[in-house]
Every structure is written in structure tokens, then in C-alpha cells.
Amino acid sequence: MKGESLKDLAKLYNTSPEAIKNVNRMKENRIAPGRHLLIPVGLNEKTPDKGYMTPDRSGRRQEILYRVRRGETLVKIAKEHEVRVSDIRAWNKGLGKKVRAGQKIKLVVNVDQI
């Protein structure tokens, strides 16, 4: 959204500006207009069980908020992030059969592959 800063986004999603920069490989604090960002969602004691995020052989796992781009499908998003469509549905209760551009969905991804 226009005028948002990394600090604003970090506060909104209970994470840190540094985490957002790291996940998106940003060198500056400035957010380019129209840029899609991956947001690592902060965890707290009110968060339900995150057993699916425990580290495994594929590396460190991180929950992110992903904004769907025009033309993307759940299959395409799943393939791009090396997860299953059924996992995306489990992380996003009530998700319909289709996603639309601009929609935000939770993904749990391997941090080393971002």
C-alpha cells in the first residue's frame, strides 16, 4: 500500500524489518512501488500449533504471507514454492478452489530457497 514502510509492515505482521529484508533479499529499507514482498509472519504464544514448521532435511521452514500475482493458480504457486496444494489449503482454512490476483495466502516455505 502507498506510504507503507518496512517498519509498518513488520509491526502489522508481528515480525521485524530485518526479517522482511532478509527474506526478500533487500539491501535498502525503501519499498519500490508495486513490488511484491514475502512477509515472514511472527509467531507468538497465541499462535496455534506450528508443528509443520519444524526444521527437517530440507532446511529451515518459515511461514510467509504471499500475495497472489495475476495468472497464478494454486498448482503454480505450490510448484514454485515446493509445497503441495493440499498443504496450502490446510494453512489457509476456507480457501476456495481458485485464487485471485492480490489475494494474500499463508505459505510455509524453505527459507534457504527464497
N, CA, C and O atoms as a GROMACS GRO file, in nm:
protein
  456
    1MET      N    1   0.084  -0.117   0.000
    1MET     CA    2   0.000   0.000   0.000
    1MET      C    3   0.089   0.124   0.000
    1MET      O    4   0.197   0.123   0.058
    2LYS      N    5   0.044   0.229  -0.064
    2LYS     CA    6   0.124   0.350  -0.075
    2LYS      C    7   0.158   0.406   0.063
    2LYS      O    8   0.072   0.417   0.151
    3GLY      N    9   0.284   0.441   0.080
    3GLY     CA   10   0.330   0.502   0.203
    3GLY      C   11   0.369   0.404   0.312
    3GLY      O   12   0.412   0.446   0.420
    4GLU      N   13   0.355   0.273   0.288
    4GLU     CA   14   0.392   0.176   0.389
    4GLU      C   15   0.544   0.165   0.398
    4GLU      O   16   0.615   0.175   0.298
    5SER      N   17   0.590   0.144   0.518
    5SER     CA   18   0.733   0.125   0.539
    5SER      C   19   0.757  -0.018   0.588
    5SER      O   20   0.664  -0.088   0.627
    6LEU      N   21   0.882  -0.059   0.587
    6LEU     CA   22   0.915  -0.190   0.641
    6LEU      C   23   0.875  -0.200   0.787
    6LEU      O   24   0.828  -0.304   0.834
    7LYS      N   25   0.893  -0.092   0.857
    7LYS     CA   26   0.858  -0.089   0.999
    7LYS      C   27   0.708  -0.109   1.017
    7LYS      O   28   0.666  -0.183   1.106
    8ASP      N   29   0.627  -0.044   0.934
    8ASP     CA   30   0.481  -0.059   0.941
    8ASP      C   31   0.440  -0.203   0.914
    8ASP      O   32   0.358  -0.261   0.986
    9LEU      N   33   0.497  -0.261   0.808
    9LEU     CA   34   0.464  -0.399   0.772
    9LEU      C   35   0.508  -0.496   0.882
    9LEU      O   36   0.435  -0.590   0.915
   10ALA      N   37   0.625  -0.473   0.937
   10ALA     CA   38   0.676  -0.561   1.042
   10ALA      C   39   0.583  -0.558   1.164
   10ALA      O   40   0.553  -0.662   1.222
   11LYS      N   41   0.540  -0.441   1.202
   11LYS     CA   42   0.451  -0.427   1.317
   11LYS      C   43   0.317  -0.496   1.289
   11LYS      O   44   0.263  -0.565   1.376
   12LEU      N   45   0.265  -0.478   1.170
   12LEU     CA   46   0.136  -0.535   1.132
   12LEU      C   47   0.139  -0.688   1.137
   12LEU      O   48   0.040  -0.750   1.177
   13TYR      N   49   0.251  -0.748   1.097
   13TYR     CA   50   0.260  -0.894   1.089
   13TYR      C   51   0.346  -0.956   1.199
   13TYR      O   52   0.386  -1.072   1.188
   14ASN      N   53   0.376  -0.880   1.304
   14ASN     CA   54   0.448  -0.931   1.419
   14ASN      C   55   0.583  -0.994   1.379
   14ASN      O   56   0.614  -1.107   1.417
   15THR      N   57   0.658  -0.919   1.303
   15THR     CA   58   0.790  -0.963   1.261
   15THR      C   59   0.885  -0.843   1.270
   15THR      O   60   0.851  -0.745   1.336
   16SER      N   61   0.999  -0.849   1.208
   16SER     CA   62   1.093  -0.737   1.214
   16SER      C   63   1.125  -0.688   1.073
   16SER      O   64   1.117  -0.764   0.977
   17PRO      N   65   1.161  -0.559   1.060
   17PRO     CA   66   1.202  -0.508   0.929
   17PRO      C   67   1.320  -0.587   0.872
   17PRO      O   68   1.328  -0.609   0.751
   18GLU      N   69   1.412  -0.629   0.959
   18GLU     CA   70   1.528  -0.704   0.914
   18GLU      C   71   1.487  -0.839   0.854
   18GLU      O   72   1.544  -0.884   0.755
   19ALA      N   73   1.388  -0.904   0.915
   19ALA     CA   74   1.341  -1.033   0.864
   19ALA      C   75   1.280  -1.016   0.725
   19ALA      O   76   1.301  -1.099   0.637
   20ILE      N   77   1.203  -0.909   0.706
   20ILE     CA   78   1.143  -0.882   0.576
   20ILE      C   79   1.252  -0.858   0.473
   20ILE      O   80   1.246  -0.910   0.362
   21LYS      N   81   1.352  -0.779   0.510
   21LYS     CA   82   1.464  -0.751   0.419
   21LYS      C   83   1.538  -0.880   0.382
   21LYS      O   84   1.569  -0.901   0.265
   22ASN      N   85   1.565  -0.964   0.480
   22ASN     CA   86   1.638  -1.089   0.455
   22ASN      C   87   1.562  -1.182   0.362
   22ASN      O   88   1.619  -1.234   0.266
   23VAL      N   89   1.436  -1.203   0.389
   23VAL     CA   90   1.355  -1.296   0.308
   23VAL      C   91   1.343  -1.247   0.164
   23VAL      O   92   1.338  -1.327   0.071
   24ASN      N   93   1.339  -1.114   0.146
   24ASN     CA   94   1.322  -1.057   0.013
   24ASN      C   95   1.454  -1.014  -0.051
   24ASN      O   96   1.456  -0.954  -0.158
   25ARG      N   97   1.566  -1.046   0.016
   25ARG     CA   98   1.700  -1.010  -0.033
   25ARG      C   99   1.710  -0.862  -0.069
   25ARG      O  100   1.761  -0.824  -0.174
   26MET      N  101   1.660  -0.778   0.022
   26MET     CA  102   1.663  -0.633   0.001
   26MET      C  103   1.789  -0.576   0.064
   26MET      O  104   1.832  -0.619   0.171
   27LYS      N  105   1.848  -0.479  -0.002
   27LYS     CA  106   1.966  -0.411   0.052
   27LYS      C  107   1.926  -0.280   0.120
   27LYS      O  108   1.993  -0.235   0.212
   28GLU      N  109   1.817  -0.220   0.072
   28GLU     CA  110   1.772  -0.091   0.126
   28GLU      C  111   1.642  -0.108   0.202
   28GLU      O  112   1.575  -0.211   0.191
   29ASN      N  113   1.607  -0.007   0.281
   29ASN     CA  114   1.481  -0.007   0.354
   29ASN      C  115   1.364   0.041   0.268
   29ASN      O  116   1.248   0.029   0.307
   30ARG      N  117   1.394   0.094   0.152
   30ARG     CA  118   1.292   0.151   0.065
   30ARG      C  119   1.216   0.040  -0.007
   30ARG      O  120   1.275  -0.055  -0.057
   31ILE      N  121   1.084   0.054  -0.011
   31ILE     CA  122   1.000  -0.043  -0.082
   31ILE      C  123   0.960   0.019  -0.215
   31ILE      O  124   0.898   0.126  -0.217
   32ALA      N  125   0.994  -0.045  -0.323
   32ALA     CA  126   0.960   0.004  -0.456
   32ALA      C  127   0.809  -0.010  -0.479
   32ALA      O  128   0.752  -0.114  -0.445
   33PRO      N  129   0.744   0.091  -0.535
   33PRO     CA  130   0.600   0.083  -0.561
   33PRO      C  131   0.567  -0.038  -0.649
   33PRO      O  132   0.634  -0.064  -0.749
   34GLY      N  133   0.464  -0.111  -0.610
   34GLY     CA  134   0.419  -0.226  -0.687
   34GLY      C  135   0.497  -0.354  -0.662
   34GLY      O  136   0.464  -0.458  -0.719
   35ARG      N  137   0.598  -0.348  -0.577
   35ARG     CA  138   0.679  -0.467  -0.550
   35ARG      C  139   0.602  -0.563  -0.461
   35ARG      O  140   0.538  -0.522  -0.364
   36HIS      N  141   0.609  -0.691  -0.494
   36HIS     CA  142   0.550  -0.795  -0.410
   36HIS      C  143   0.655  -0.838  -0.309
   36HIS      O  144   0.770  -0.863  -0.344
   37LEU      N  145   0.614  -0.846  -0.185
   37LEU     CA  146   0.706  -0.886  -0.079
   37LEU      C  147   0.658  -1.013  -0.011
   37LEU      O  148   0.538  -1.034   0.006
   38LEU      N  149   0.753  -1.096   0.028
   38LEU     CA  150   0.724  -1.208   0.114
   38LEU      C  151   0.735  -1.156   0.256
   38LEU      O  152   0.832  -1.089   0.290
   39ILE      N  153   0.636  -1.185   0.340
   39ILE     CA  154   0.636  -1.136   0.477
   39ILE      C  155   0.648  -1.255   0.570
   39ILE      O  156   0.556  -1.337   0.578
   40PRO      N  157   0.761  -1.268   0.643
   40PRO     CA  158   0.772  -1.375   0.742
   40PRO      C  159   0.682  -1.340   0.860
   40PRO      O  160   0.701  -1.238   0.926
   41VAL      N  161   0.585  -1.424   0.886
   41VAL     CA  162   0.485  -1.396   0.988
   41VAL      C  163   0.542  -1.433   1.123
   41VAL      O  164   0.588  -1.546   1.142
   42GLY      N  165   0.540  -1.339   1.218
   42GLY     CA  166   0.592  -1.364   1.351
   42GLY      C  167   0.505  -1.461   1.427
   42GLY      O  168   0.383  -1.464   1.408
   43LEU      N  169   0.566  -1.538   1.512
   43LEU     CA  170   0.493  -1.633   1.594
   43LEU      C  171   0.486  -1.583   1.737
   43LEU      O  172   0.580  -1.520   1.786
   44ASN      N  173   0.374  -1.611   1.802
   44ASN     CA  174   0.362  -1.576   1.943
   44ASN      C  175   0.285  -1.685   2.015
   44ASN      O  176   0.246  -1.784   1.954
   45GLU      N  177   0.265  -1.668   2.144
   45GLU     CA  178   0.202  -1.774   2.222
   45GLU      C  179   0.056  -1.797   2.184
   45GLU      O  180   0.000  -1.901   2.219
   46LYS      N  181  -0.008  -1.705   2.115
   46LYS     CA  182  -0.147  -1.721   2.075
   46LYS      C  183  -0.160  -1.799   1.943
   46LYS      O  184  -0.270  -1.834   1.902
   47THR      N  185  -0.048  -1.825   1.879
   47THR     CA  186  -0.049  -1.894   1.751
   47THR      C  187  -0.075  -2.042   1.773
   47THR      O  188  -0.015  -2.103   1.862
   48PRO      N  189  -0.164  -2.102   1.693
   48PRO     CA  190  -0.187  -2.246   1.707
   48PRO      C  191  -0.063  -2.328   1.675
   48PRO      O  192   0.038  -2.274   1.630
   49ASP      N  193  -0.072  -2.457   1.698
   49ASP     CA  194   0.040  -2.548   1.676
   49ASP      C  195   0.105  -2.526   1.540
   49ASP      O  196   0.036  -2.523   1.438
   50LYS      N  197   0.234  -2.511   1.539
   50LYS     CA  198   0.310  -2.490   1.415
   50LYS      C  199   0.403  -2.607   1.391
   50LYS      O  200   0.514  -2.588   1.341
   51GLY      N  201   0.360  -2.727   1.424
   51GLY     CA  202   0.442  -2.845   1.408
   51GLY      C  203   0.492  -2.863   1.265
   51GLY      O  204   0.600  -2.918   1.243
   52TYR      N  205   0.412  -2.818   1.169
   52TYR     CA  206   0.453  -2.832   1.030
   52TYR      C  207   0.568  -2.741   0.993
   52TYR      O  208   0.621  -2.751   0.883
   53MET      N  209   0.608  -2.652   1.084
   53MET     CA  210   0.717  -2.559   1.054
   53MET      C  211   0.850  -2.604   1.113
   53MET      O  212   0.951  -2.535   1.098
   54THR      N  213   0.852  -2.719   1.179
   54THR     CA  214   0.977  -2.762   1.239
   54THR      C  215   1.080  -2.792   1.132
   54THR      O  216   1.046  -2.840   1.024
   55PRO      N  217   1.206  -2.763   1.162
   55PRO     CA  218   1.310  -2.789   1.063
   55PRO      C  219   1.314  -2.937   1.026
   55PRO      O  220   1.290  -3.024   1.109
   56ASP      N  221   1.344  -2.964   0.901
   56ASP     CA  222   1.358  -3.101   0.855
   56ASP      C  223   1.476  -3.109   0.761
   56ASP      O  224   1.557  -3.016   0.755
   57ARG      N  225   1.487  -3.217   0.688
   57ARG     CA  226   1.601  -3.234   0.599
   57ARG      C  227   1.610  -3.128   0.491
   57ARG      O  228   1.718  -3.103   0.438
   58SER      N  229   1.499  -3.066   0.458
   58SER     CA  230   1.501  -2.968   0.350
   58SER      C  231   1.543  -2.829   0.397
   58SER      O  232   1.554  -2.738   0.314
   59GLY      N  233   1.566  -2.810   0.526
   59GLY     CA  234   1.612  -2.680   0.573
   59GLY      C  235   1.514  -2.613   0.668
   59GLY      O  236   1.418  -2.675   0.714
   60ARG      N  237   1.539  -2.487   0.697
   60ARG     CA  238   1.455  -2.411   0.789
   60ARG      C  239   1.325  -2.373   0.720
   60ARG      O  240   1.325  -2.333   0.604
   61ARG      N  241   1.214  -2.386   0.792
   61ARG     CA  242   1.083  -2.353   0.739
   61ARG      C  243   1.036  -2.222   0.800
   61ARG      O  244   1.061  -2.195   0.918
   62GLN      N  245   0.968  -2.140   0.720
   62GLN     CA  246   0.919  -2.011   0.767
   62GLN      C  247   0.781  -1.986   0.708
   62GLN      O  248   0.760  -2.005   0.589
   63GLU      N  249   0.689  -1.944   0.792
   63GLU     CA  250   0.557  -1.906   0.745
   63GLU      C  251   0.568  -1.766   0.685
   63GLU      O  252   0.624  -1.675   0.746
   64ILE      N  253   0.513  -1.751   0.565
   64ILE     CA  254   0.515  -1.620   0.499
   64ILE      C  255   0.374  -1.586   0.452
   64ILE      O  256   0.290  -1.674   0.437
   65LEU      N  257   0.351  -1.461   0.429
   65LEU     CA  258   0.227  -1.414   0.369
   65LEU      C  259   0.259  -1.383   0.224
   65LEU      O  260   0.343  -1.298   0.195
   66TYR      N  261   0.192  -1.453   0.133
   66TYR     CA  262   0.223  -1.443  -0.010
   66TYR      C  263   0.107  -1.376  -0.082
   66TYR      O  264  -0.009  -1.413  -0.062
   67ARG      N  265   0.138  -1.278  -0.164
   67ARG     CA  266   0.035  -1.210  -0.244
   67ARG      C  267   0.031  -1.274  -0.382
   67ARG      O  268   0.132  -1.278  -0.454
   68VAL      N  269  -0.087  -1.325  -0.419
   68VAL     CA  270  -0.105  -1.393  -0.547
   68VAL      C  271  -0.092  -1.292  -0.661
   68VAL      O  272  -0.148  -1.183  -0.656
   69ARG      N  273  -0.016  -1.331  -0.764
   69ARG     CA  274   0.003  -1.247  -0.882
   69ARG      C  275  -0.096  -1.287  -0.990
   69ARG      O  276  -0.149  -1.398  -0.989
   70ARG      N  277  -0.119  -1.197  -1.083
   70ARG     CA  278  -0.212  -1.222  -1.192
   70ARG      C  279  -0.169  -1.347  -1.269
   70ARG      O  280  -0.051  -1.364  -1.302
   71GLY      N  281  -0.264  -1.433  -1.297
   71GLY     CA  282  -0.239  -1.553  -1.374
   71GLY      C  283  -0.192  -1.673  -1.294
   71GLY      O  284  -0.178  -1.782  -1.350
   72GLU      N  285  -0.166  -1.656  -1.165
   72GLU     CA  286  -0.119  -1.768  -1.084
   72GLU      C  287  -0.235  -1.856  -1.040
   72GLU      O  288  -0.348  -1.810  -1.021
   73THR      N  289  -0.205  -1.983  -1.024
   73THR     CA  290  -0.300  -2.081  -0.972
   73THR      C  291  -0.238  -2.146  -0.849
   73THR      O  292  -0.119  -2.131  -0.824
   74LEU      N  293  -0.321  -2.218  -0.774
   74LEU     CA  294  -0.266  -2.289  -0.658
   74LEU      C  295  -0.160  -2.389  -0.700
   74LEU      O  296  -0.060  -2.407  -0.630
   75VAL      N  297  -0.181  -2.455  -0.812
   75VAL     CA  298  -0.083  -2.552  -0.861
   75VAL      C  299   0.050  -2.484  -0.892
   75VAL      O  300   0.156  -2.533  -0.853
   76LYS      N  301   0.044  -2.371  -0.960
   76LYS     CA  302   0.165  -2.298  -0.996
   76LYS      C  303   0.238  -2.247  -0.870
   76LYS      O  304   0.361  -2.257  -0.861
   77ILE      N  305   0.162  -2.194  -0.775
   77ILE     CA  306   0.221  -2.143  -0.651
   77ILE      C  307   0.286  -2.258  -0.573
   77ILE      O  308   0.397  -2.244  -0.522
   78ALA      N  309   0.215  -2.370  -0.565
   78ALA     CA  310   0.268  -2.487  -0.493
   78ALA      C  311   0.398  -2.536  -0.556
   78ALA      O  312   0.494  -2.565  -0.486
   79LYS      N  313   0.399  -2.544  -0.688
   79LYS     CA  314   0.519  -2.592  -0.758
   79LYS      C  315   0.635  -2.495  -0.738
   79LYS      O  316   0.748  -2.538  -0.714
   80GLU      N  317   0.608  -2.366  -0.747
   80GLU     CA  318   0.712  -2.264  -0.732
   80GLU      C  319   0.776  -2.267  -0.593
   80GLU      O  320   0.896  -2.242  -0.578
   81HIS      N  321   0.695  -2.298  -0.491
   81HIS     CA  322   0.745  -2.295  -0.353
   81HIS      C  323   0.770  -2.435  -0.296
   81HIS      O  324   0.796  -2.450  -0.176
   82GLU      N  325   0.762  -2.536  -0.384
   82GLU     CA  326   0.791  -2.674  -0.346
   82GLU      C  327   0.708  -2.720  -0.227
   82GLU      O  328   0.761  -2.777  -0.131
   83VAL      N  329   0.577  -2.696  -0.235
   83VAL     CA  330   0.481  -2.744  -0.137
   83VAL      C  331   0.366  -2.810  -0.213
   83VAL      O  332   0.361  -2.804  -0.336
   84ARG      N  333   0.276  -2.872  -0.143
   84ARG     CA  334   0.160  -2.935  -0.206
   84ARG      C  335   0.039  -2.842  -0.199
   84ARG      O  336   0.028  -2.762  -0.107
   85VAL      N  337  -0.050  -2.854  -0.295
   85VAL     CA  338  -0.174  -2.775  -0.294
   85VAL      C  339  -0.252  -2.807  -0.166
   85VAL      O  340  -0.310  -2.718  -0.105
   86SER      N  341  -0.252  -2.933  -0.126
   86SER     CA  342  -0.324  -2.972  -0.003
   86SER      C  343  -0.265  -2.902   0.120
   86SER      O  344  -0.338  -2.870   0.213
   87ASP      N  345  -0.134  -2.878   0.120
   87ASP     CA  346  -0.072  -2.803   0.230
   87ASP      C  347  -0.120  -2.658   0.230
   87ASP      O  348  -0.154  -2.604   0.335
   88ILE      N  349  -0.124  -2.598   0.112
   88ILE     CA  350  -0.171  -2.458   0.103
   88ILE      C  351  -0.314  -2.448   0.156
   88ILE      O  352  -0.346  -2.354   0.228
   89ARG      N  353  -0.398  -2.544   0.121
   89ARG     CA  354  -0.537  -2.544   0.170
   89ARG      C  355  -0.541  -2.561   0.322
   89ARG      O  356  -0.623  -2.498   0.389
   90ALA      N  357  -0.454  -2.645   0.377
   90ALA     CA  358  -0.450  -2.666   0.522
   90ALA      C  359  -0.406  -2.540   0.595
   90ALA      O  360  -0.458  -2.508   0.702
   91TRP      N  361  -0.311  -2.467   0.538
   91TRP     CA  362  -0.262  -2.345   0.602
   91TRP      C  363  -0.360  -2.229   0.588
   91TRP      O  364  -0.352  -2.132   0.663
   92ASN      N  365  -0.453  -2.239   0.494
   92ASN     CA  366  -0.548  -2.131   0.464
   92ASN      C  367  -0.690  -2.185   0.469
   92ASN      O  368  -0.751  -2.210   0.366
   93LYS      N  369  -0.740  -2.205   0.589
   93LYS     CA  370  -0.875  -2.258   0.607
   93LYS      C  371  -0.975  -2.174   0.529
   93LYS      O  372  -0.969  -2.051   0.532
   94GLY      N  373  -1.067  -2.240   0.460
   94GLY     CA  374  -1.170  -2.170   0.386
   94GLY      C  375  -1.127  -2.121   0.248
   94GLY      O  376  -1.203  -2.049   0.182
   95LEU      N  377  -1.009  -2.158   0.205
   95LEU     CA  378  -0.960  -2.116   0.073
   95LEU      C  379  -1.041  -2.187  -0.035
   95LEU      O  380  -1.059  -2.308  -0.029
   96GLY      N  381  -1.090  -2.112  -0.132
   96GLY     CA  382  -1.168  -2.169  -0.241
   96GLY      C  383  -1.081  -2.248  -0.337
   96GLY      O  384  -0.962  -2.265  -0.316
   97LYS      N  385  -1.144  -2.296  -0.445
   97LYS     CA  386  -1.071  -2.374  -0.545
   97LYS      C  387  -0.977  -2.286  -0.626
   97LYS      O  388  -0.875  -2.334  -0.677
   98LYS      N  389  -1.010  -2.159  -0.638
   98LYS     CA  390  -0.928  -2.067  -0.717
   98LYS      C  391  -0.879  -1.953  -0.629
   98LYS      O  392  -0.942  -1.919  -0.529
   99VAL      N  393  -0.766  -1.896  -0.667
   99VAL     CA  394  -0.714  -1.776  -0.602
   99VAL      C  395  -0.721  -1.662  -0.702
   99VAL      O  396  -0.725  -1.685  -0.823
  100ARG      N  397  -0.722  -1.541  -0.652
  100ARG     CA  398  -0.729  -1.425  -0.742
  100ARG      C  399  -0.610  -1.332  -0.716
  100ARG      O  400  -0.554  -1.330  -0.607
  101ALA      N  401  -0.575  -1.258  -0.817
  101ALA     CA  402  -0.463  -1.164  -0.806
  101ALA      C  403  -0.487  -1.068  -0.690
  101ALA      O  404  -0.597  -1.015  -0.673
  102GLY      N  405  -0.383  -1.048  -0.611
  102GLY     CA  406  -0.392  -0.959  -0.496
  102GLY      C  407  -0.430  -1.028  -0.367
  102GLY      O  408  -0.411  -0.973  -0.258
  103GLN      N  409  -0.483  -1.149  -0.377
  103GLN     CA  410  -0.522  -1.224  -0.258
  103GLN      C  411  -0.397  -1.262  -0.179
  103GLN      O  412  -0.293  -1.294  -0.238
  104LYS      N  413  -0.406  -1.259  -0.047
  104LYS     CA  414  -0.294  -1.296   0.038
  104LYS      C  415  -0.321  -1.433   0.098
  104LYS      O  416  -0.429  -1.460   0.152
  105ILE      N  417  -0.221  -1.520   0.087
  105ILE     CA  418  -0.233  -1.654   0.144
  105ILE      C  419  -0.108  -1.686   0.223
  105ILE      O  420   0.000  -1.633   0.197
  106LYS      N  421  -0.124  -1.775   0.322
  106LYS     CA  422  -0.010  -1.820   0.401
  106LYS      C  423   0.058  -1.935   0.329
  106LYS      O  424  -0.007  -2.023   0.273
  107LEU      N  425   0.189  -1.932   0.331
  107LEU     CA  426   0.271  -2.042   0.281
  107LEU      C  427   0.377  -2.073   0.384
  107LEU      O  428   0.420  -1.984   0.458
  108VAL      N  429   0.419  -2.197   0.390
  108VAL     CA  430   0.530  -2.235   0.475
  108VAL      C  431   0.638  -2.284   0.380
  108VAL      O  432   0.624  -2.388   0.316
  109VAL      N  433   0.746  -2.207   0.373
  109VAL     CA  434   0.849  -2.233   0.272
  109VAL      C  435   0.984  -2.258   0.335
  109VAL      O  436   1.009  -2.225   0.451
  110ASN      N  437   1.071  -2.318   0.256
  110ASN     CA  438   1.209  -2.341   0.298
  110ASN      C  439   1.281  -2.208   0.282
  110ASN      O  440   1.294  -2.157   0.170
  111VAL      N  441   1.329  -2.151   0.392
  111VAL     CA  442   1.394  -2.020   0.392
  111VAL      C  443   1.517  -2.020   0.301
  111VAL      O  444   1.548  -1.918   0.240
  112ASP      N  445   1.586  -2.131   0.292
  112ASP     CA  446   1.708  -2.137   0.211
  112ASP      C  447   1.680  -2.128   0.062
  112ASP      O  448   1.772  -2.103  -0.016
  113GLN      N  449   1.555  -2.149   0.021
  113GLN     CA  450   1.520  -2.145  -0.121
  113GLN      C  451   1.455  -2.016  -0.163
  113GLN      O  452   1.423  -1.998  -0.280
  114ILE      N  453   1.435  -1.924  -0.071
  114ILE     CA  454   1.370  -1.796  -0.103
  114ILE      C  455   1.469  -1.705  -0.172
  114ILE      O  456   1.434  -1.593  -0.208
   0.00000   0.00000   0.00000
